[in-house]
Amino acid sequence: MFALSLLATAAQAVEFSGLIRSSTGTLPSSIEVEADRRGEKTVLVGSVENGRYRIDLPSPGMYRVRLQAPGWDAEPKLVFDPQTTGARDFLLYPAKLPEPELAAELLRMGEEDQDFRKNIPRQPDAAFIKRWQENDRVREERLARIIAEKGWPRISQVGHRAANAAWLIAQHGTDDFLKRCLVLMKAAAADGEITPHHLALSIDRVLTQDKQKQIYGSQFQTNQDGKTFLLPVEDFEHIDERRASMGLEPFAEYRKNFEK
């Protein structure tokens, strides 16, 4: 049985379920799954059995689904539509990380990346752009050394927050560096060791850098008038199906980020 919101009924609820993978090959004995709906305080509770989780989510609605297991961690999943959202499997990993110092360094690098970008002027001058490129170059070179020594930073190695920081640095790196990292990202994805929607954004960026049509519609460009436009997309008619498969929000919602 599930503890559902009082607003939900059996007719409205959609089963949201998937596999739970363990980075060690063994799952802990006690795992719980729960979700909260945006704008509500009620917590929805599901069940876990034989390496699978299951939870009923009233539709429509946006949710954050998370696993709870003492001594373990997993990246929460944002669910934009319980009926269509893909990328449902969880990777559960020990909270005691094998590379805590590397994780801390990556988190600092990610914070530096974001702190700098918060202060980008609407029309940066040449001096600012030069400083921007230099900041990105320093982080890219450090990440390149980390990769050469330890491989791509995986979730079970440094935690999902630090792994996401590594992705952010690669995404903001040079074209050649991102293309080389994308090969490693795809290998990590096969083991559930990278956030799927981040992989989608990197795939799109590399495609557009190579003057090819993107797949998930994440890449825009700004013209001289300051207006943004979508770069060409393969089979636009089915874009939301592909976006949902990677855990991305519907394109219409994403597009609003570029209309502000």
N, C-alpha and C positions, 0 to 999 in steps of 0.2 A: 504494500500500500504506500501511497505517496501523500505527503503533506502539501497540499496545493493551496494557492491563494483563494480566498473566499470569493473572488471575482471570477474564478475559473469554473467551468463545468466540464463534464466529460466530453461533451460535443465540441467544445472550443479547444481542448488540449490536443497538442501534437506531440507524439513521442519523438524525443531527441535522444539518440543513442550512438555508441561507438565503442571501439576497442580501447583498452588501457594497456600501453606498452611499458615495460620496465627497462631502464637502461642497464640494469644488472642481470636481467633475465629472470628475476624472481620478484613477484609482486608482494607487497606487505600484506599481512593477514587482515588488517582493518583499513578499508577505504570507504569514504563517503563522497557522494556527489550532491551538490546543491547549486542553486541559481538564484539570482535576484534580477528583477525587472526594472529597467530604467524608470525612475520616478516613483518607485514603490519601495516600501520598507520590508514587505513580506518576503521571506526566504522560502523557496521551493526546494523540496527534498526528493531525491530519487533513490535508486538502488544500484548496487554493484554485485555482480555474480559472474563467476567463471571468466574473469578478465574483461568483462563488458560492463559499461554503465548504462543506465536508462533513466530518463527523467521526462515528465510530461510538462510541456511549456504551452501556456495559452497563446494562441495566435490570432491576430498579429501582435508583435511586440519585440523589443530589443532586450537581450539578456546577457548577463555575464555568468557563464557556467564554470565551476571550479571543482577540483578534487581536494579532499582533505585526508591526509594520512600522517600520523605522528612520525616525525623524522624524515619525511619525504616532501618533495615539492613538485609542482607542475604548473605550467603557464595557463592561466585562465583563458577561456575562449569567449570572444564576443560573438553573439548570435544575432544577426540582423533580421532573420526570418526563419523561425523554426522549421518551416516546411521546405525551404530550399537550401539553407546553409550547409555547405560541405565541410571538408577538412575537420571531421568530428573526432578523430582519434587523439588520445592524450598520450604524452610521454611523461611517465613518473620517474623521478630520479632522487637519489639520496640528497637531503638538504645539506649534509656535510660534503662540500665540494672538494674534488681532488686538486683543484687549482685555485684556491682562495685568493692568492696574491695577484694572479693574472686576472681573476674576475674583478678585483678592486681596481686594477689599472684600467681595464676596459671600461668600467663604469665611469671612471674619472674622464677618460677620453671622450666618451659619449656625452657627458655633461658639458665638456669644453666645446664640443661641436655645436650643441644646442644653445649654449650661452652666447656663443659668437653670433649665431644666426638670429637670435632674438633682437640683435641691435643692428641689423642690416638696414640702411636707409632706403627709401623708395627709389632714389636715383644715386647709387653709389658712384663715387668718383674713382679715377684710376688708382689712386693711392690705397683706397679702401679695398678695391678688387685685388690688388697685389697682396695686401695683408691677408685677405680672405683665402687666396690661393696658397699662400705660404702656410697658413694655419692648417689647411686641409692636407697639404703635402707632408707636414711633420707627422700628422696622425697616420697618414697612409704608409709612410716609410716605417713607422713603428709597427703597424699591423702587419706589414709585409715581413718584418723580421720575426714576429710572433708566429706567423703561418709557416715560415721556413723552418722554425725550430720545433713547433708543436702541432702544426696542421691547423685547419680551420677551427676556430673556437666553437665547440659544440655545446649544446644546452646542458648535457649531463656533466660536462667538464667544468663550466664556469657559471652555470645557472642561466635561466632564460633572459634575465635582464641584461647581463653582461654579453650574452650571445647576440642579443638585439643591438647592443651598442656596437659590437664588431660589424654587424650588418650595416648599421648606419654609416660608419666610417667608410666602408667599402662603397656604399651607394653614393657617397659624396666624394669619392676618389676620382682619379683620372679614368678615362674611357678604357684604356688598356688594363688598368688594375682591376676594375670592376669585371671586365670580361674574364680575366683569369680567375677571379674569386667566384664567379658564377658557376664554373665547373665544380668547385669545391662545395658550393652551396647545394647544388643538385645532388651531389653524393651524400651530403648530410641529410637532405630531405628524404632520401630513401630509407633512412633510419629514424625519421621523425625528429631529427636533431636541429631543425630550423623552423621558424615560424612561417607557415605556408604563405600568408599574404605578403610577407617581406620578400620571399622568393619570387612571387608574381611581379612585384614592382621592379626587381632587378632584371627579370627576364624582359619586361617591357622596355626598360631603359637601354639595355644592350641592343635590342632589336631596333629601336629608334636611332641609336647612335650609328648603327649600320645601315640607316636609311631603309629599313624594312618596316612592314606594318606590325604594330604591337598587338598583343593578344587580349590583355585585360583592361585596356583603356585608362591607364594610370598616368600617362605622360602628356603634358600640355606644354605649350610654348607661348611666350609673350611677344607680341609684335611691338613696333615702334610707338604705337599709340597707347601702350600699356594694357591692351586687351589680350586675354588668353584664348587660345584655341586648341582643340584636341588634335594631336598628331594622328595620322591615319591608323585605323584599326581593321584587323582582319575579321570578316564576318560580323559586323557590328550588330546584326539582328539578334545574335545569340550571346552578346557580351555578358549579360547578367547571369547566364547559366555558368559561364566560365569563371566569372568573378565569385559567384557563390561557391563554386567547387574549391576555391582557395581561401574561403572565409572572408571575402571582401564584401563591403556593403554594395547595394544596388548602384549602378552607375549614376542615376539621377541624383542620388544623395551625395555621392562623391563629387560630382560636378559642381555642387554648391560651394565647395571649398575654394573654387577658382572664380567665383562670381562676387566675392566680398570686395 
